[in-house]
């Protein structure tokens, strides 16, 4: 016989004390949809956007903006609804009352879920309808917008249930308010906090760790919390790539709903007031909290010291952190300070796990630093731009209709949008594997007795090595990131391999495939650093220069392209039609690109050099009328005292200096500059001091400069000289 207490009348009666929830949700969605819409429309019309631009912005508002504001309200609604519906589980008196009603627990669970869903859905529909009407009144109405509105409603409803069932599950498995509140906070923050802790450990103990999170750490950051997985879904939906995560959200929601239902139905009322209704869950939660807690407190002690005692303090912190985390959990469980060491065996097991994780990082038991995916698993190897790289390249695809697409072959990491795909062949793989093997030892040599906290992203003061970001694109679709300290010779050889066997050359110079009609200006930086706009009034000559440079690049081999440049060309392209969005606010908006790629000109580029010579500016240091070079040397290793100026103006000295002197713009990253011996280097050309910064190539430092540098360190060069 169906109970009459489970009826619409009963729903009305029980809703009387909860009217504030739908009222609160209504206000929330009023602000999230109609109010936000009116503000944005007012801003767009005030900024005098075109009708086409406002239409695109309005569509993006429904696909992105409303998704974020609606998610925030949905999260709060899920929290308040979950707590209000199942709050009684923390009170023995209320449990006795509710469970004495002639309603089965399973029916009660779904009734409460339905009631909570109505509290969310009805205000949502009303406010979304108002938002649609406001848009229609301003002339924005189409089937596409209705589709976006429908999808937004479905996805917000799904994300609401995901967060709602998370709250319900936490309440159903905990026995008192304090534990419920703490576990709810842990459910939201555990994944992101743990990912940050693992990031810190990787940065401190792994030499080749890159800045980008991926794999398990990335999963923790984006998927290991009901709120973060919801936010990740919203981002993926805005990007139009949400198929995979949609399935994940559905499965997780179903799992949380099923677990919450099971916990509610099988909850033992007599365990109310205890930490957990199911004791084994308490053991699991304790393990999940104590191990990261011990590692976290240990890391705090690790950061406090800056000398060789750092490891000792770290070990002390690990032990202390494990004891504190385990003891505090026992106090929270039993609400009794005397229960600090109530489960010694569990504490020992948790401590052993902390020690194991610490050893994994400290001794690199997984071989992280030297790991390179096997050759048959790699689809492509990409390297990031080097800090001292002065060329600016763009990887583009020119379509048959003349439009241009930017290719995502770069190395997007920490704002570094320039990168290079090397492709993959056996020689490249062998080179990378050797680099990975040597990088760890190189880092150890650089660090020495350094007090630096982070091993990753090192800087080599000797400038014999540079940091190189590497991305391994796997055939499985995933990517692995590393950061290696690589010698200049190895970087140069890797560059050559990429030019010869990989896709590096085609990618770096792909923008030269653009039609010459888009060339707006050409600027040349000559060997002396002078920057001149060429042939501004001679379009034919300008085009001839670009064509000559393009032909020289096509014929150049890797040996030429990794030589010493004699100039650099910056080609300005404007009004290039794109097939991509150029405004982050407007999804799908097309527009025009402007490019200013900068390329080295090498002495072997005969066509280009011949045209540049016509300008009268020097292409080689042999063409420079070098008058003198003035140097002030350091007089100690601390570089806080300098000698009196030494002027080199003898013909034989100037002849040697021309071989070694380079304007800083003409020094590629694979060549080492000698910078440690002098404080200032002043170059005088044609009787006038150059305003540019100059360098001496380390491989070509004249003997007389080496001798003077040693004399300065021996205090043989005095002020009276």
C-alpha positions as CSV (number, residue, x, y, z in Angstrom):
1,X,0.0,0.0,0.0
2,X,1.4,3.4,-1.0
3,X,1.9,5.7,2.0
4,X,-0.1,8.9,1.8
5,X,2.7,10.7,3.7
6,X,4.7,10.5,0.5
7,X,2.6,12.9,-1.5
8,X,2.5,16.4,-3.0
9,X,0.8,17.7,0.1
10,X,3.6,16.4,2.2
11,X,6.1,18.1,-0.1
12,X,4.3,21.4,0.4
13,X,4.2,21.0,4.1
14,X,7.9,20.1,4.4
15,X,8.8,23.0,2.1
16,X,7.4,25.6,4.4
17,X,10.6,25.8,6.4
18,X,12.9,25.7,3.4
19,X,11.4,28.6,1.3
20,X,14.6,30.6,1.8
21,X,16.5,28.1,-0.4
22,X,14.6,28.7,-3.6
23,X,14.4,32.4,-2.8
24,X,18.2,32.5,-2.4
25,X,18.7,30.5,-5.6
26,X,16.3,32.8,-7.5
27,X,18.4,35.9,-6.4
28,X,21.5,34.1,-7.4
29,X,20.4,33.3,-10.9
30,X,18.9,36.8,-11.2
31,X,22.4,38.2,-10.7
32,X,24.1,35.4,-12.8
33,X,21.8,35.7,-15.9
34,X,19.6,38.8,-16.4
35,X,21.7,41.3,-14.4
36,X,25.0,40.1,-15.8
37,X,23.4,40.2,-19.3
38,X,22.2,43.8,-18.9
39,X,25.6,44.9,-17.7
40,X,27.5,43.3,-20.5
41,X,25.1,44.6,-23.2
42,X,25.4,48.1,-21.8
43,X,29.2,47.8,-21.9
44,X,29.2,46.5,-25.5
45,X,26.9,49.2,-26.8
46,X,28.8,51.8,-24.9
47,X,32.1,50.7,-26.5
48,X,30.6,51.1,-30.0
49,X,31.1,47.5,-31.1
50,X,29.6,46.7,-34.5
51,X,26.4,44.6,-34.7
52,X,28.4,41.7,-36.0
53,X,30.8,41.9,-33.1
54,X,28.0,42.2,-30.5
55,X,26.3,39.2,-32.0
56,X,29.5,37.1,-31.6
57,X,30.0,38.4,-28.1
58,X,26.4,37.6,-27.1
59,X,26.7,34.1,-28.4
60,X,30.0,33.7,-26.5
61,X,28.2,35.0,-23.3
62,X,25.8,32.1,-23.5
63,X,28.5,29.5,-24.2
64,X,31.1,30.8,-21.7
65,X,30.1,33.7,-19.5
66,X,26.8,32.4,-18.3
67,X,28.3,28.9,-17.8
68,X,30.8,30.3,-15.2
69,X,28.3,32.5,-13.3
70,X,25.7,29.8,-13.4
71,X,28.2,27.3,-12.1
72,X,29.0,29.5,-9.1
73,X,25.3,29.7,-8.1
74,X,24.8,26.0,-8.8
75,X,27.7,25.2,-6.4
76,X,26.1,27.2,-3.6
77,X,22.6,25.8,-4.3
78,X,24.0,22.2,-4.2
79,X,25.7,23.0,-0.8
80,X,22.6,24.6,0.8
81,X,20.2,22.0,-0.6
82,X,22.3,19.0,0.4
83,X,22.8,20.3,3.9
84,X,19.2,21.4,4.5
85,X,17.8,18.0,3.3
86,X,20.1,15.7,5.2
87,X,21.1,17.9,8.2
88,X,18.9,15.8,10.5
89,X,21.3,12.8,10.2
90,X,23.6,14.5,12.8
91,X,20.8,14.5,15.4
92,X,19.6,11.3,17.1
93,X,16.3,12.9,18.1
94,X,15.5,13.9,14.5
95,X,16.7,10.6,13.2
96,X,14.3,8.8,15.5
97,X,11.5,11.0,14.2
98,X,12.2,10.7,10.5
99,X,12.9,7.0,10.6
100,X,9.7,6.4,12.5
101,X,7.7,7.7,9.6
102,X,6.0,5.0,7.4
103,X,8.4,5.8,4.5
104,X,11.2,3.6,3.4
105,X,14.7,5.1,3.3
106,X,15.1,4.6,-0.4
107,X,11.9,6.5,-1.2
108,X,12.9,9.2,1.3
109,X,16.3,9.6,-0.4
110,X,14.9,10.1,-3.9
111,X,12.1,12.3,-2.6
112,X,14.6,14.7,-1.0
113,X,16.7,14.6,-4.1
114,X,13.6,15.5,-6.2
115,X,12.6,18.3,-3.8
116,X,16.2,19.7,-4.0
117,X,16.2,19.5,-7.7
118,X,13.0,21.5,-7.9
119,X,14.4,24.2,-5.6
120,X,17.2,24.5,-8.2
121,X,15.5,24.0,-11.5
122,X,12.4,26.2,-11.2
123,X,14.3,29.4,-10.3
124,X,16.9,28.5,-13.0
125,X,14.2,28.1,-15.8
126,X,12.5,31.4,-14.8
127,X,15.7,33.4,-14.8
128,X,17.0,31.8,-18.0
129,X,13.7,32.7,-19.7
130,X,14.1,36.3,-18.5
131,X,17.6,36.4,-19.9
132,X,16.3,35.1,-23.3
133,X,13.6,37.7,-23.3
134,X,16.1,40.5,-22.6
135,X,18.2,39.4,-25.5
136,X,15.2,39.1,-27.8
137,X,14.2,42.7,-26.9
138,X,17.6,43.9,-28.0
139,X,17.4,42.0,-31.2
140,X,19.4,38.8,-30.2
141,X,17.3,35.7,-30.9
142,X,18.0,32.7,-33.1
143,X,17.7,28.9,-33.1
144,X,21.5,28.8,-32.4
145,X,21.0,30.8,-29.2
146,X,18.1,28.6,-28.1
147,X,20.3,25.6,-28.6
148,X,23.0,27.2,-26.4
149,X,20.4,28.0,-23.8
150,X,19.1,24.4,-23.8
151,X,22.6,23.0,-23.6
152,X,23.5,25.3,-20.8
153,X,20.5,24.3,-18.8
154,X,21.3,20.6,-19.2
155,X,24.9,21.0,-18.3
156,X,24.2,23.2,-15.3
157,X,21.7,20.7,-14.1
158,X,24.2,17.9,-14.5
159,X,26.9,19.8,-12.6
160,X,24.5,20.7,-9.9
161,X,23.7,17.0,-9.3
162,X,27.4,16.2,-9.3
163,X,28.1,18.7,-6.5
164,X,24.8,17.9,-4.7
165,X,25.5,14.2,-4.5
166,X,29.0,15.0,-3.2
167,X,27.6,17.0,-0.3
168,X,25.0,14.3,0.4
169,X,27.6,11.5,0.4
170,X,29.8,13.4,2.9
171,X,26.8,13.9,5.2
172,X,25.7,10.3,4.9
173,X,29.1,8.8,5.8
174,X,30.0,11.2,8.7
175,X,28.5,11.1,12.2
176,X,28.9,14.6,13.5
177,X,29.0,18.2,12.3
178,X,32.7,18.8,12.8
179,X,33.8,15.8,10.8
180,X,31.2,16.5,8.1
181,X,32.4,20.1,7.7
182,X,36.1,19.1,7.5
183,X,35.4,16.2,5.1
184,X,33.4,18.5,2.9
185,X,36.3,21.0,2.7
186,X,38.7,18.1,2.0
187,X,36.5,16.8,-0.8
188,X,36.7,20.2,-2.5
189,X,40.3,21.1,-1.9
190,X,42.1,17.7,-1.5
191,X,43.0,17.1,-5.2
192,X,44.3,20.7,-5.9
193,X,46.2,20.9,-2.7
194,X,47.8,17.5,-3.2
195,X,48.8,18.4,-6.7
196,X,50.5,21.6,-5.4
197,X,52.4,19.5,-2.9
198,X,53.6,17.1,-5.5
199,X,54.5,20.0,-7.8
200,X,56.7,21.4,-5.0
201,X,58.4,18.1,-4.3
202,X,59.1,17.6,-8.0
203,X,60.5,21.1,-8.3
204,X,62.7,20.6,-5.3
205,X,64.0,17.1,-6.0
206,X,63.9,16.5,-9.7
207,X,66.5,18.2,-11.9
208,X,64.6,17.9,-15.2
209,X,61.2,18.7,-13.9
210,X,59.4,21.2,-16.2
211,X,56.9,23.8,-15.1
212,X,53.9,22.2,-16.8
213,X,51.7,19.8,-14.9
214,X,50.6,16.7,-16.7
215,X,49.6,13.1,-16.0
216,X,48.5,12.2,-12.5
217,X,49.3,15.7,-11.1
218,X,47.3,17.4,-13.8
219,X,44.4,15.0,-13.1
220,X,44.5,15.8,-9.4
221,X,44.4,19.5,-10.2
222,X,41.5,19.3,-12.7
223,X,39.5,16.2,-11.9
224,X,40.0,15.1,-8.3
225,X,37.4,17.4,-6.8
226,X,33.7,17.9,-7.7
227,X,34.2,21.6,-8.0
228,X,37.4,21.5,-10.1
229,X,35.9,18.8,-12.5
230,X,32.9,21.1,-12.9
231,X,35.1,24.1,-13.7
232,X,37.2,22.0,-16.1
233,X,34.0,20.9,-17.9
234,X,33.0,24.6,-18.3
235,X,36.3,25.5,-19.8
236,X,36.3,22.5,-22.2
237,X,32.7,23.4,-23.2
238,X,33.7,27.0,-24.0
239,X,36.5,25.6,-26.1
240,X,34.1,23.2,-27.9
241,X,36.1,20.1,-26.8
242,X,34.0,18.6,-24.0
243,X,33.1,15.1,-25.3
244,X,35.5,13.2,-23.1
245,X,35.0,15.1,-19.9
246,X,31.2,15.0,-20.4
247,X,31.3,11.2,-20.1
248,X,33.5,11.5,-17.0
249,X,31.1,14.0,-15.4
250,X,28.1,11.6,-16.1
251,X,30.0,8.6,-14.7
252,X,31.2,10.4,-11.6
253,X,27.7,11.9,-10.9
254,X,26.2,8.4,-11.2
255,X,28.8,6.9,-8.9
256,X,28.4,9.7,-6.3
257,X,24.6,9.3,-6.5
258,X,24.8,5.6,-6.1
259,X,27.2,5.8,-3.2
260,X,25.2,8.4,-1.4
261,X,22.0,6.3,-1.8
262,X,23.8,3.2,-0.5
263,X,25.2,5.1,2.5
264,X,21.9,6.7,3.4
265,X,19.9,3.4,3.1
266,X,22.5,1.4,5.1
267,X,23.5,4.0,7.6
268,X,23.4,2.7,11.2
269,X,21.6,5.2,13.3
270,X,23.4,4.2,16.5
271,X,26.8,5.4,15.1
272,X,25.5,9.0,15.0
273,X,27.9,11.2,16.9
274,X,30.9,9.2,15.9
275,X,33.4,10.4,13.3
276,X,32.3,8.0,10.6
277,X,29.2,5.9,10.2
278,X,31.3,3.3,8.4
279,X,34.5,2.7,10.4
280,X,36.6,1.5,7.5
281,X,36.1,4.9,5.7
282,X,37.7,6.6,8.7
283,X,40.8,4.5,8.3
284,X,41.0,5.3,4.5
285,X,40.4,9.1,5.1
286,X,43.1,9.1,7.9
287,X,45.6,7.5,5.5
288,X,44.8,10.0,2.7
289,X,45.2,13.0,5.1
290,X,48.2,11.8,7.3
291,X,50.5,10.9,4.4
292,X,50.2,14.2,2.6
293,X,50.2,16.0,5.9
294,X,53.5,14.5,6.9
295,X,55.0,15.3,3.6
296,X,53.7,18.9,3.7
297,X,55.0,19.7,7.2
298,X,58.3,18.0,6.2
299,X,58.6,20.3,3.2
300,X,58.0,23.4,5.4
301,X,61.1,22.4,7.4
302,X,62.9,21.7,4.2
303,X,62.3,25.3,3.0
304,X,63.4,26.8,6.4
305,X,67.0,25.9,5.9
306,X,69.4,27.0,3.2
307,X,72.5,25.0,3.9
308,X,73.7,21.4,3.9
309,X,71.5,20.7,7.0
310,X,68.4,21.1,4.9
311,X,68.0,17.3,4.5
312,X,68.3,16.7,8.2
313,X,65.6,19.3,9.0
314,X,63.5,17.8,6.2
315,X,63.7,14.3,7.8
316,X,62.8,15.8,11.2
317,X,59.9,17.6,9.7
318,X,58.6,14.4,8.0
319,X,58.6,12.6,11.4
320,X,57.1,15.5,13.3
321,X,54.5,16.1,10.5
322,X,53.4,12.5,10.5
323,X,53.0,12.4,14.3
324,X,51.1,15.7,14.3
325,X,48.8,14.8,11.4
326,X,48.0,11.3,12.8
327,X,47.4,12.7,16.3
328,X,45.2,15.5,15.2
329,X,43.1,13.1,13.1
330,X,42.6,10.9,16.2
331,X,41.6,13.9,18.3
332,X,39.1,15.0,15.6
333,X,37.7,11.5,15.3
334,X,37.2,10.9,19.1
335,X,37.0,14.6,20.2
336,X,39.4,13.7,23.0
337,X,43.0,14.9,23.4
338,X,43.9,11.7,25.3
339,X,43.4,9.7,22.1
340,X,46.4,11.3,20.4
341,X,48.2,7.9,19.9
342,X,45.2,5.6,20.0
343,X,46.1,3.7,16.8
344,X,49.8,3.2,16.9
345,X,49.9,0.5,14.2
346,X,48.0,2.8,11.7
347,X,50.4,5.6,12.6
348,X,53.4,3.4,11.9
349,X,52.0,2.3,8.5
350,X,51.2,5.9,7.6
351,X,54.8,6.9,8.6
352,X,56.2,4.1,6.5
353,X,54.3,5.4,3.5
354,X,55.5,8.9,4.1
355,X,59.1,7.6,4.2
356,X,58.6,5.6,1.0
357,X,57.2,8.6,-0.9
358,X,60.1,10.8,0.4
359,X,62.6,8.2,-0.7
360,X,61.0,8.1,-4.2
361,X,61.7,11.8,-4.6
362,X,65.0,12.0,-2.8
363,X,66.7,9.0,-4.6
364,X,64.6,9.3,-7.8
365,X,63.6,5.6,-7.5
366,X,61.3,6.0,-10.5
367,X,64.1,7.2,-12.8
368,X,62.2,10.4,-13.5
369,X,65.2,12.5,-14.4
370,X,66.6,10.2,-17.0
371,X,63.3,9.0,-18.4
372,X,62.7,9.3,-22.1
373,X,59.7,7.5,-23.7
374,X,60.7,4.7,-26.0
375,X,61.2,5.5,-29.7
376,X,58.2,3.6,-30.9
377,X,55.9,5.6,-28.6
378,X,57.0,9.1,-29.7
379,X,55.2,10.9,-32.5
380,X,57.0,14.2,-32.2
381,X,59.6,15.9,-30.1
382,X,59.2,19.7,-29.6
383,X,61.6,22.1,-28.0
384,X,60.8,25.4,-26.5
385,X,62.6,28.7,-27.4
386,X,65.8,29.4,-25.6
387,X,65.9,32.4,-23.3
388,X,68.7,34.1,-25.4
389,X,67.1,33.4,-28.7
390,X,66.7,36.6,-30.7
391,X,64.8,35.3,-33.7
392,X,61.0,35.6,-33.7
393,X,59.2,32.9,-35.7
394,X,55.6,32.0,-36.4
395,X,54.4,28.6,-37.5
396,X,51.5,29.1,-39.9
397,X,49.6,27.3,-42.6
398,X,48.6,29.2,-45.7
399,X,45.4,27.9,-47.2
400,X,44.4,27.9,-50.9
401,X,42.0,30.8,-50.3
402,X,44.8,32.9,-48.9
403,X,43.7,32.7,-45.3
404,X,46.2,31.8,-42.6
405,X,45.9,29.5,-39.6
406,X,48.3,29.5,-36.7
407,X,49.5,26.0,-36.0
408,X,49.6,24.7,-32.4
409,X,53.0,23.2,-32.9
410,X,54.7,25.6,-30.6
411,X,55.5,24.9,-27.0
412,X,52.8,26.6,-24.9
413,X,54.2,26.8,-21.4
414,X,54.3,29.7,-19.0
415,X,53.5,32.2,-21.7
416,X,56.1,30.8,-24.0
417,X,54.2,30.6,-27.3
418,X,57.2,30.1,-29.6
419,X,58.4,26.6,-30.1
420,X,59.8,24.2,-32.6
421,X,58.7,20.7,-33.7
422,X,61.7,18.6,-34.5
423,X,59.7,15.6,-35.7
424,X,61.2,12.2,-34.8
425,X,63.9,10.1,-36.2
426,X,66.6,7.8,-34.8
427,X,69.3,10.5,-34.7
428,X,67.1,13.0,-33.0
429,X,66.0,10.4,-30.5
430,X,69.6,9.4,-29.7
431,X,70.6,13.0,-29.2
432,X,67.7,13.7,-26.8
433,X,68.4,10.5,-24.9
434,X,72.0,11.5,-24.4
435,X,71.0,15.0,-23.3
436,X,68.6,13.5,-20.8
437,X,71.3,11.2,-19.5
438,X,73.9,14.1,-19.1
439,X,71.5,16.7,-17.8
440,X,71.2,15.4,-14.3
441,X,75.0,15.4,-13.8
442,X,75.2,18.8,-15.3
443,X,72.7,20.1,-12.9
444,X,74.6,18.7,-9.9
445,X,77.7,20.4,-11.1
446,X,75.9,23.7,-11.5
447,X,74.3,23.5,-8.1
448,X,77.5,22.4,-6.2
449,X,77.2,23.9,-2.7
450,X,74.4,26.2,-3.8
451,X,71.6,27.0,-1.4
452,X,69.0,27.2,-4.1
453,X,65.7,25.5,-3.1
454,X,64.6,24.5,-6.6
455,X,66.6,22.2,-8.8
456,X,64.5,22.8,-11.8
457,X,64.8,25.9,-14.0
458,X,68.5,26.4,-13.1
459,X,70.7,29.2,-14.4
460,X,74.3,28.4,-15.2
461,X,76.5,31.4,-14.3
462,X,79.3,30.0,-16.5
463,X,77.0,30.2,-19.5
464,X,78.3,26.9,-20.7
465,X,74.8,25.4,-20.6
466,X,71.3,26.7,-21.2
467,X,67.9,25.5,-20.1
468,X,65.9,23.8,-22.8
469,X,62.2,22.8,-22.5
470,X,61.3,19.6,-24.3
471,X,57.9,18.2,-25.0
472,X,57.4,14.5,-26.0
473,X,54.2,14.1,-28.0
474,X,53.2,10.5,-27.7
475,X,51.2,8.5,-30.2
476,X,48.6,7.8,-27.4
477,X,47.8,11.6,-27.5
478,X,49.4,12.5,-24.2
479,X,52.5,14.6,-23.7
480,X,55.5,14.5,-21.4
481,X,57.4,17.6,-20.4
482,X,61.0,18.0,-19.3
483,X,63.5,20.7,-18.7
484,X,67.2,20.0,-19.4
485,X,70.4,21.9,-18.8
486,X,72.1,21.4,-22.2
487,X,75.6,22.4,-23.3
488,X,75.7,24.9,-26.2
489,X,77.3,22.4,-28.5
490,X,74.5,19.9,-27.8
491,X,71.9,22.5,-28.4
492,X,73.5,23.5,-31.7
493,X,73.7,19.8,-32.8
494,X,70.1,19.3,-31.8
495,X,69.2,22.3,-33.9
496,X,71.0,20.9,-36.9
497,X,69.3,17.5,-36.5
498,X,66.0,19.3,-36.4
499,X,66.8,21.3,-39.5
500,X,68.1,18.3,-41.4
501,X,65.8,15.4,-40.4
502,X,62.8,17.0,-38.6
503,X,60.3,19.7,-39.4
504,X,62.2,22.5,-37.7
505,X,63.2,24.4,-40.9
506,X,59.8,24.2,-42.5
507,X,58.1,25.4,-39.4
508,X,60.4,28.3,-38.5
509,X,60.3,29.7,-42.0
510,X,56.7,28.8,-42.9
511,X,55.6,32.4,-42.7
512,X,57.7,33.1,-45.8
513,X,55.0,31.3,-47.8
514,X,52.7,34.3,-47.3
515,X,52.0,36.3,-50.5
516,X,54.3,39.3,-50.9
517,X,51.2,41.6,-51.1
518,X,51.0,41.4,-47.3
519,X,54.5,42.7,-46.8
520,X,54.2,46.1,-45.2
521,X,57.8,46.9,-44.3
522,X,61.2,45.4,-44.0
523,X,63.7,46.4,-41.3
524,X,67.3,45.3,-41.2
525,X,69.6,45.2,-38.2
526,X,73.1,45.4,-39.5
527,X,76.3,44.0,-38.1
528,X,76.9,47.2,-36.1
529,X,73.4,47.1,-34.6
530,X,71.9,49.9,-36.7
531,X,68.2,49.3,-37.4
532,X,67.1,50.6,-40.7
533,X,63.8,50.4,-42.6
534,X,64.6,49.5,-46.1
535,X,63.1,50.5,-49.4
536,X,60.1,52.3,-47.9
537,X,59.4,54.1,-51.2
538,X,60.4,51.2,-53.5
539,X,57.9,48.4,-53.2
540,X,59.5,46.4,-56.1
541,X,62.9,46.5,-54.4
542,X,61.4,45.5,-51.1
543,X,59.7,42.5,-52.7
544,X,62.9,41.6,-54.5
545,X,64.7,41.5,-51.1
546,X,62.0,39.2,-49.6
547,X,62.1,36.9,-52.6
548,X,65.9,36.7,-52.4
549,X,65.8,35.9,-48.7
550,X,63.2,33.2,-49.3
551,X,65.3,31.6,-52.0
552,X,68.4,31.7,-49.8
553,X,66.6,30.0,-47.0
554,X,65.3,27.2,-49.2
555,X,68.8,26.5,-50.5
556,X,70.6,26.7,-47.1
557,X,71.6,23.6,-45.3
558,X,71.6,23.1,-41.5
559,X,75.3,24.0,-41.2
560,X,74.6,27.4,-42.7
561,X,71.5,28.0,-40.6
562,X,73.4,27.4,-37.4
563,X,76.4,29.6,-38.3
564,X,77.2,33.1,-37.4
565,X,74.8,35.7,-38.7
566,X,75.8,39.0,-40.4
567,X,72.5,40.8,-40.1
568,X,68.8,40.2,-39.2
569,X,65.7,40.9,-41.2
570,X,62.3,41.8,-39.7
571,X,59.6,41.4,-42.2
572,X,56.3,43.2,-41.3
573,X,53.2,41.5,-42.6
574,X,49.8,43.2,-42.1
575,X,46.1,42.6,-43.0
576,X,46.7,38.9,-43.3
577,X,43.3,37.2,-43.4
578,X,43.0,34.6,-40.6
579,X,40.7,31.6,-40.1
580,X,40.9,31.8,-36.3
581,X,39.6,34.0,-33.5
582,X,41.7,37.1,-32.8
583,X,39.7,38.2,-29.8
584,X,39.4,36.0,-26.7
585,X,36.0,37.6,-26.0
586,X,34.6,36.5,-29.3
587,X,34.6,32.8,-30.0
588,X,34.9,32.1,-33.7
589,X,35.4,35.7,-34.7
590,X,37.7,36.0,-37.7
591,X,39.9,39.0,-38.4
592,X,43.3,40.0,-39.7
593,X,46.7,39.0,-38.4
594,X,49.8,41.2,-38.2
595,X,53.2,39.4,-38.1
596,X,56.7,40.7,-37.5
597,X,59.0,37.7,-37.8
598,X,62.7,38.3,-37.3
599,X,65.3,36.1,-39.0
600,X,69.1,35.9,-39.1
601,X,70.8,36.6,-42.4
602,X,74.0,34.5,-42.8
603,X,77.0,35.4,-45.0
604,X,76.2,32.5,-47.3
605,X,72.9,34.1,-48.3
606,X,74.4,35.6,-51.4
607,X,71.3,37.0,-53.0
608,X,70.2,38.7,-49.7
609,X,73.7,40.0,-48.9
610,X,74.1,41.4,-52.3
611,X,71.0,43.6,-52.0
612,X,71.8,44.6,-48.4
613,X,75.3,45.8,-49.6
614,X,73.5,48.2,-51.9
615,X,72.3,50.2,-48.9
616,X,75.9,51.1,-48.0
617,X,75.7,49.7,-44.5
618,X,78.3,47.2,-43.4
619,X,77.5,43.5,-43.7
620,X,80.7,42.2,-42.3
621,X,83.0,43.4,-39.5
622,X,85.7,43.7,-42.2
623,X,83.6,46.6,-43.6
624,X,83.5,48.4,-40.2
625,X,85.9,51.3,-39.6
626,X,86.8,50.3,-36.1
627,X,88.6,53.2,-34.4
628,X,89.2,51.8,-30.9
629,X,87.8,49.6,-28.1
630,X,87.9,50.6,-24.5
631,X,87.7,48.0,-21.8
632,X,87.6,48.1,-18.0
633,X,88.5,44.8,-16.4
634,X,87.4,43.3,-13.1
635,X,90.2,43.2,-10.5
636,X,88.8,40.4,-8.3
637,X,86.5,37.4,-8.5
638,X,83.8,39.3,-6.6
639,X,83.6,41.8,-9.5
640,X,83.3,44.8,-7.2
641,X,86.5,46.5,-8.3
642,X,87.4,47.6,-11.8
643,X,90.6,48.7,-13.4
644,X,91.3,51.9,-15.2
645,X,90.2,51.9,-18.9
646,X,92.5,50.2,-21.4
647,X,92.2,51.4,-24.9
648,X,93.0,49.2,-27.9
649,X,93.6,51.2,-31.0
650,X,96.6,49.6,-32.7
651,X,96.0,48.2,-36.1
652,X,96.9,44.6,-35.2
653,X,94.7,44.8,-32.1
654,X,91.8,46.1,-34.0
655,X,92.2,43.4,-36.7
656,X,92.0,40.7,-33.9
657,X,89.0,42.4,-32.3
658,X,87.1,42.5,-35.5
659,X,87.1,38.7,-35.5
660,X,85.7,38.6,-32.0
661,X,83.5,41.6,-31.6
662,X,79.7,41.1,-32.2
663,X,76.8,43.4,-31.6
664,X,74.6,41.6,-29.0
665,X,71.8,41.2,-31.6
666,X,74.2,39.2,-33.8
667,X,75.1,36.5,-31.2
668,X,72.9,33.4,-31.6
669,X,72.0,31.4,-28.5
670,X,74.3,28.6,-29.5
671,X,77.4,30.8,-29.3
672,X,79.0,31.7,-25.9
673,X,79.8,35.3,-25.1
674,X,82.7,36.2,-22.8
675,X,81.2,38.5,-20.2
676,X,83.0,37.6,-16.9
677,X,86.3,39.4,-17.4
678,X,85.3,43.0,-17.8
679,X,82.8,45.5,-16.5
680,X,82.5,47.7,-19.6
681,X,83.2,47.4,-23.3
682,X,83.0,50.5,-25.4
683,X,83.3,50.3,-29.1
684,X,84.2,53.4,-31.2
685,X,83.3,53.3,-34.9
686,X,84.3,56.1,-37.3
687,X,85.4,58.2,-34.3
688,X,82.0,57.9,-32.5
689,X,81.2,55.7,-29.6
690,X,78.6,53.1,-30.5
691,X,75.3,53.2,-28.5
692,X,74.8,49.5,-29.0
693,X,75.7,46.7,-26.6
694,X,78.7,44.7,-27.7
695,X,80.0,41.2,-26.9
696,X,83.2,39.3,-27.4
697,X,82.8,35.7,-28.7
698,X,84.3,33.4,-26.1
699,X,86.0,31.3,-28.7
700,X,87.8,34.3,-30.3
701,X,89.0,36.3,-27.3
702,X,92.4,37.8,-28.4
703,X,95.4,36.8,-26.4
704,X,96.2,40.3,-25.4
705,X,92.8,40.7,-23.8
706,X,93.3,37.5,-21.8
707,X,96.7,38.8,-20.6
708,X,95.3,42.1,-19.6
709,X,92.5,40.4,-17.7
710,X,95.0,38.3,-15.7
711,X,97.1,41.5,-15.0
712,X,94.0,43.2,-13.7
713,X,93.3,40.3,-11.3
714,X,96.9,40.6,-10.1
715,X,96.5,44.3,-9.6
716,X,99.1,45.1,-12.2
717,X,96.8,47.5,-13.9
718,X,96.5,50.5,-11.6
719,X,94.6,53.7,-11.8
720,X,97.7,55.7,-12.6
721,X,98.1,53.8,-15.8
